[in-house]
Structures are given as C-alpha cells and as structure tokens.
C-alpha cells in the first residue's frame, strides 16, 4: 500500500509525453492544474502542484479556471491529449506487430 500522493500535491495524469523534447504535459489529479513539465537540466525531482501546495516553480502552468475560461487553452490541451492517444495507439500496433513476428519465427 503506497502513500496517497494527491495529499501532497504530487499526483498527476500525463496528458502528453514528448521524449524527444524531455517534456510532459501533466494534470494534477486533485485540482486540474495543467503544467508544462520538463525533465532535462531543469528537472525538479520533488515537483508538487503549484496550486495545491504553493510550490514555487519556473514551469508554465494553467489553473482549471484559466483553462475553462479560454477556448484557446482548451484546444491546446485537447490537441496534446489527442497526440498522446495517437502515440499510444502507434506503440500498441508496433508491440502487436513484434509479438506476431516473434510467433512466426
């Protein structure tokens, strides 16, 4: 049984992960804040949601209220979610192809 990370502002859903940019778009599971999170030289290993915990960060983030008020932000987030879905589908197709190929050997 693990620690409830949402209690500490550390529970996020990944909306999009761009490995080639060392960047993820993550959403706090508690308050809905969306953060452009980078894991390169600016990596923050103890990152917490800036809204739930008053954590000070240089990362760009948008509150749920900002997103709901902006059609542009809604579209951007929708685009990231769709890109992630496409990446996941591509990965699953590739995995199935490799399994099928291995069985045919």
Residue frames as a rotation matrix with the C-alpha (Angstrom) as fourth column:
UNK 1
0.586 0.810 0.000 0.00
0.810 -0.586 0.000 0.00
0.000 0.000 -1.000 0.00
UNK 2
-0.386 -0.779 0.493 1.55
0.800 -0.549 -0.242 3.31
0.459 0.301 0.836 -1.15
UNK 3
-0.624 0.091 -0.776 1.32
0.448 -0.772 -0.451 6.85
-0.640 -0.629 0.441 0.07
UNK 4
0.455 0.823 0.342 -1.59
0.837 -0.264 -0.479 8.95
-0.304 0.504 -0.809 -1.23
UNK 5
-0.553 -0.802 0.226 0.43
0.825 -0.489 0.282 11.32
-0.116 0.342 0.932 -3.45
UNK 6
-0.044 0.598 0.800 -2.56
0.573 -0.641 0.511 13.62
0.819 0.481 -0.315 -4.09
UNK 7
0.744 0.289 -0.602 -2.44
0.667 -0.275 0.693 14.60
0.035 -0.917 -0.397 -0.41
UNK 8
0.132 -0.832 -0.539 0.97
0.509 -0.410 0.757 16.17
-0.851 -0.374 0.369 -1.07
UNK 9
0.612 0.192 -0.767 0.23
-0.435 -0.729 -0.529 17.71
-0.661 0.657 -0.363 -4.48
UNK 10
-0.429 -0.890 -0.157 2.28
-0.707 0.222 0.671 15.03
-0.562 0.399 -0.724 -6.23
UNK 11
-0.289 0.414 0.863 -0.37
0.420 0.865 -0.274 13.07
-0.860 0.283 -0.424 -8.13
UNK 12
-0.252 0.100 -0.963 -0.55
-0.694 -0.712 0.108 13.79
-0.674 0.695 0.249 -11.87
UNK 13
0.566 0.357 0.743 -2.03
0.388 0.680 -0.622 12.35
-0.727 0.641 0.246 -15.04
UNK 14
-0.611 -0.776 -0.159 0.17
0.132 -0.297 0.946 12.56
-0.781 0.557 0.284 -18.11
UNK 15
0.525 0.797 -0.300 -1.69
-0.146 -0.263 -0.954 14.28
-0.839 0.544 -0.022 -20.95
UNK 16
0.949 -0.300 -0.096 1.28
-0.078 0.070 -0.995 14.17
0.305 0.951 0.043 -23.32
UNK 17
0.538 -0.838 0.091 4.88
0.031 0.128 0.991 13.00
-0.842 -0.530 0.095 -23.17
UNK 18
0.935 -0.319 -0.155 7.42
-0.220 -0.177 -0.959 14.18
0.279 0.931 -0.235 -25.72
UNK 19
0.722 -0.692 -0.012 10.54
0.519 0.530 0.671 12.12
-0.458 -0.491 0.741 -25.02
UNK 20
0.140 -0.689 0.711 12.44
0.942 -0.128 -0.309 13.89
0.304 0.713 0.632 -27.77
UNK 21
0.156 -0.050 0.987 11.85
-0.014 -0.999 -0.048 17.25
0.988 -0.006 -0.156 -26.01
UNK 22
-0.705 -0.336 -0.624 12.23
0.550 0.296 -0.781 15.90
0.447 -0.894 -0.024 -22.45
UNK 23
-0.842 0.487 0.232 8.83
-0.536 -0.803 -0.259 17.43
0.060 -0.343 0.938 -21.76
UNK 24
-0.668 0.725 -0.170 5.47
0.715 0.688 0.126 16.28
0.208 -0.037 -0.977 -20.49
UNK 25
-0.488 0.663 0.568 2.13
-0.561 -0.737 0.378 17.97
0.669 -0.134 0.731 -20.14
UNK 26
-0.750 0.168 -0.640 0.74
0.514 0.757 -0.403 16.82
0.417 -0.631 -0.654 -16.81
UNK 27
-0.070 0.803 0.591 -2.51
-0.351 -0.575 0.739 17.48
0.934 -0.156 0.322 -14.94
UNK 28
-0.872 -0.169 0.459 -2.91
-0.479 0.105 -0.871 17.49
0.099 -0.980 -0.172 -11.17
UNK 29
-0.611 0.652 -0.448 -5.43
0.395 0.742 0.542 14.81
0.686 0.154 -0.711 -10.21
UNK 30
-0.468 0.410 -0.783 -6.66
0.832 -0.095 -0.547 16.91
-0.298 -0.907 -0.296 -7.30
UNK 31
-0.087 0.413 -0.907 -7.24
0.181 -0.889 -0.422 20.41
-0.980 -0.201 0.002 -8.73
UNK 32
0.655 0.408 0.636 -6.89
0.633 0.162 -0.757 20.04
-0.412 0.898 -0.153 -12.51
UNK 33
0.547 -0.553 -0.628 -3.91
-0.503 -0.817 0.281 22.39
-0.669 0.162 -0.725 -12.91
UNK 34
0.896 -0.277 0.347 -2.01
0.443 0.591 -0.674 21.65
-0.019 0.758 0.652 -16.13
UNK 35
0.530 -0.804 -0.269 1.78
-0.330 -0.488 0.808 22.01
-0.781 -0.340 -0.525 -16.13
UNK 36
0.822 -0.473 -0.317 4.36
-0.244 0.211 -0.947 22.00
0.514 0.856 0.059 -18.93
UNK 37
0.774 -0.480 0.412 6.88
-0.328 0.252 0.910 19.82
-0.541 -0.840 0.038 -17.07
UNK 38
0.577 -0.669 -0.469 10.46
-0.570 0.081 -0.818 19.44
0.585 0.739 -0.335 -18.33
UNK 39
0.915 -0.298 0.273 12.79
-0.032 0.621 0.783 16.67
-0.403 -0.725 0.558 -17.23
UNK 40
0.553 -0.808 0.201 16.05
0.399 0.046 -0.916 17.91
0.731 0.587 0.348 -18.68
UNK 41
-0.511 -0.852 -0.114 18.58
0.526 -0.205 -0.825 20.08
0.680 -0.481 0.553 -16.84
UNK 42
-0.575 0.379 0.725 15.73
-0.604 -0.794 -0.065 21.99
0.551 -0.475 0.686 -15.16
UNK 43
-0.107 0.541 -0.834 14.33
0.214 0.832 0.512 18.77
0.971 -0.124 -0.205 -13.68
UNK 44
-0.338 0.112 0.934 12.63
-0.863 -0.434 -0.260 19.21
0.376 -0.894 0.244 -10.29
UNK 45
-0.726 -0.037 -0.687 12.59
-0.013 0.999 -0.040 15.75
0.688 -0.020 -0.726 -8.64
UNK 46
-0.747 0.472 -0.468 10.29
0.612 0.213 -0.761 16.83
-0.260 -0.855 -0.448 -5.80
UNK 47
-0.890 0.408 0.204 7.87
-0.185 -0.732 0.656 18.74
0.417 0.546 0.727 -8.01
UNK 48
-0.587 0.777 -0.227 4.48
0.634 0.267 -0.726 19.45
-0.504 -0.570 -0.649 -6.49
UNK 49
0.084 0.709 0.701 1.36
0.917 -0.330 0.224 21.10
0.390 0.624 -0.677 -7.87
UNK 50
-0.839 -0.485 0.247 1.90
0.380 -0.847 -0.372 24.87
0.390 -0.218 0.895 -7.60
UNK 51
-0.241 0.829 0.504 -1.80
-0.451 -0.556 0.698 25.48
0.859 -0.059 0.508 -6.84
UNK 52
0.622 0.529 -0.577 -2.42
0.176 0.624 0.761 22.72
0.763 -0.575 0.295 -4.27
UNK 53
0.508 -0.515 -0.690 0.78
0.860 0.354 0.368 23.36
0.055 -0.780 0.623 -2.34
UNK 54
0.960 -0.176 -0.217 2.04
-0.164 -0.984 0.074 26.90
-0.226 -0.035 -0.973 -3.19
UNK 55
0.288 -0.880 0.377 5.13
0.682 0.465 0.565 25.19
-0.673 0.095 0.734 -4.64
UNK 56
0.489 -0.225 -0.843 7.29
-0.465 -0.885 -0.034 27.78
-0.738 0.409 -0.537 -6.40
UNK 57
0.087 -0.418 0.904 8.26
0.647 0.714 0.268 26.72
-0.758 0.562 0.333 -9.92
UNK 58
-0.504 -0.328 -0.799 9.50
-0.382 -0.745 0.547 28.22
-0.775 0.581 0.250 -13.14
UNK 59
-0.839 0.245 0.487 7.38
0.514 0.652 0.557 25.83
-0.181 0.717 -0.673 -15.20
UNK 60
-0.747 0.664 -0.029 4.42
-0.593 -0.646 0.481 27.23
0.301 0.376 0.876 -17.12
UNK 61
-0.837 0.536 -0.110 1.11
0.540 0.776 -0.328 26.14
-0.091 -0.334 -0.938 -15.64
UNK 62
-0.634 0.735 0.241 -2.59
-0.426 -0.592 0.684 26.86
0.645 0.331 0.688 -16.07
UNK 63
-0.796 0.436 0.419 -5.28
-0.329 0.269 -0.905 26.51
-0.507 -0.859 -0.070 -13.44
UNK 64
-0.593 0.674 0.439 -8.51
0.753 0.657 0.008 24.67
-0.283 0.336 -0.898 -14.15
UNK 65
0.321 0.742 -0.589 -10.32
0.477 -0.664 -0.576 28.03
-0.818 -0.096 -0.567 -14.07
UNK 66
-0.218 -0.489 -0.845 -7.95
-0.527 -0.670 0.523 29.55
-0.822 0.559 -0.112 -16.65
UNK 67
-0.966 -0.157 0.206 -8.45
0.054 0.658 0.751 26.57
-0.253 0.737 -0.627 -18.93
UNK 68
-0.266 0.951 0.160 -12.24
0.873 0.308 -0.378 26.66
-0.409 0.039 -0.912 -18.61
UNK 69
0.393 0.408 -0.824 -12.24
0.175 -0.913 -0.369 30.40
-0.903 0.000 -0.431 -19.44
UNK 70
-0.144 -0.575 -0.805 -10.03
-0.728 -0.489 0.480 30.08
-0.670 0.655 -0.348 -22.53
UNK 71
0.878 0.477 0.048 -11.11
-0.287 0.603 -0.744 28.34
-0.384 0.639 0.666 -25.72
UNK 72
0.465 -0.785 -0.410 -7.50
-0.688 -0.029 -0.725 28.50
0.557 0.619 -0.553 -26.93
UNK 73
-0.465 -0.639 0.612 -6.17
-0.883 0.380 -0.275 26.64
-0.057 -0.669 -0.741 -23.87
UNK 74
0.292 0.652 0.699 -8.96
-0.488 0.731 -0.478 24.06
-0.823 -0.201 0.532 -24.17
UNK 75
0.933 0.064 -0.355 -7.96
-0.357 0.308 -0.882 23.43
0.053 0.949 0.310 -27.80
UNK 76
0.038 -0.996 -0.082 -4.25
-0.849 0.011 -0.529 23.19
0.527 0.089 -0.845 -26.94
UNK 77
-0.426 -0.155 0.892 -4.90
-0.768 0.583 -0.265 20.66
-0.479 -0.797 -0.367 -24.17
UNK 78
0.634 0.709 0.309 -7.28
-0.366 0.627 -0.688 18.71
-0.681 0.323 0.657 -26.42
UNK 79
0.684 -0.461 -0.565 -4.53
-0.594 0.097 -0.798 18.60
0.423 0.882 -0.208 -29.07
UNK 80
-0.380 -0.873 0.305 -1.99
-0.893 0.260 -0.368 17.24
0.242 -0.412 -0.878 -26.56
UNK 81
-0.095 0.428 0.899 -4.45
-0.579 0.711 -0.399 14.59
-0.810 -0.558 0.181 -25.38
UNK 82
0.886 0.443 -0.138 -5.10
-0.344 0.429 -0.835 13.53
-0.311 0.787 0.533 -28.99
UNK 83
0.298 -0.865 -0.404 -1.37
-0.769 0.034 -0.639 13.38
0.566 0.501 -0.655 -29.76
UNK 84
-0.498 -0.455 0.738 -0.83
-0.834 0.484 -0.264 11.18
-0.237 -0.747 -0.621 -26.69
UNK 85
0.376 0.730 0.571 -3.68
-0.421 0.684 -0.596 8.90
-0.825 -0.016 0.564 -27.77
UNK 86
0.866 -0.095 -0.490 -2.14
-0.466 0.197 -0.862 8.57
0.179 0.976 0.126 -31.25
UNK 87
-0.154 -0.987 0.039 1.29
-0.892 0.123 -0.434 7.80
0.424 -0.102 -0.900 -29.74
UNK 88
-0.320 0.107 0.941 -0.24
-0.686 0.659 -0.308 5.12
-0.653 -0.744 -0.137 -27.52
UNK 89
0.748 0.646 0.150 -2.07
-0.327 0.557 -0.763 3.54
-0.577 0.522 0.628 -30.46
UNK 90
0.566 -0.633 -0.528 1.14
-0.660 0.035 -0.750 3.54
0.493 0.773 -0.398 -32.54
UNK 91
-0.425 -0.740 0.521 3.02
-0.904 0.317 -0.287 1.91
0.047 -0.593 -0.804 -29.68
UNK 92
0.023 0.530 0.848 0.35
-0.504 0.738 -0.448 -0.79
-0.863 -0.417 0.284 -29.28
UNK 93
0.910 0.280 -0.305 0.33
-0.391 0.341 -0.855 -1.53
-0.135 0.898 0.419 -33.03
UNK 94
0.153 -0.947 -0.282 4.12
-0.801 0.049 -0.597 -1.83
0.579 0.317 -0.751 -33.03
UNK 95
-0.448 -0.290 0.846 4.03
-0.824 0.502 -0.264 -4.11
-0.348 -0.815 -0.463 -29.98
UNK 96
0.493 0.709 0.505 1.41
-0.371 0.696 -0.615 -6.38
-0.787 0.116 0.606 -31.60
UNK 97
0.811 -0.242 -0.532 3.45
-0.523 0.108 -0.846 -6.49
0.262 0.964 -0.039 -34.79
UNK 98
-0.226 -0.968 0.110 6.58
-0.895 0.162 -0.415 -7.52
0.384 -0.192 -0.903 -32.89
UNK 99
-0.233 0.236 0.943 4.69
-0.638 0.695 -0.332 -10.24
-0.734 -0.679 -0.011 -31.00
UNK 100
0.811 0.584 0.041 3.21
-0.317 0.497 -0.808 -11.57
-0.492 0.642 0.587 -34.25
UNK 101
0.513 -0.712 -0.480 6.62
-0.702 -0.026 -0.712 -11.51
0.494 0.702 -0.513 -35.89
UNK 102
-0.433 -0.698 0.570 8.19
-0.901 0.354 -0.252 -13.39
-0.026 -0.623 -0.782 -32.98
UNK 103
0.143 0.586 0.797 5.48
-0.462 0.752 -0.470 -16.09
-0.875 -0.301 0.378 -33.13
UNK 104
0.927 0.265 -0.266 6.07
-0.338 0.281 -0.898 -16.59
-0.163 0.923 0.350 -36.85
UNK 105
0.086 -0.978 -0.191 9.77
-0.976 -0.044 -0.211 -17.40
0.198 0.204 -0.959 -36.37
